[in-house]
Amino acid sequence: MPANKKYLSTPFQRFLKITAGFIGGYAVMLSFHILMTFLFHKSDVIMTAAFTGYILWAVLMVLAFLAKNGWKVWAIYVLLTLIFSLPYILKLG
């Protein structure tokens, strides 16, 4: 029994979701851990990032595929990356 067409996304939307999950999710994960280095000791963040980084990246990949619009996922991930990277960009701390 084939899938219902209304639940399938276009190939371009699928491409946007895949790239947002891999690239955007990785960027959000890295920028989040960079933000954590401004709040906690760098050595502690590096040790926990080895474990929490993969978990956060996997969750962000799943969330990208649950969304209906790949453009919205990209916009949210870019916005989160910029917000989390703001202290590093402004050289605060």
Secondary structure, 3 states (H helix, E strand, C coil): CCCCHHHCCCHHHHHHHHHHHHHHHHHHHHHHHHHHHHHCCHHHHHHHHHHHHHHHHHHHHHHHHHCCCHHHHHHHHHHHHHHHHHHHHHCCC
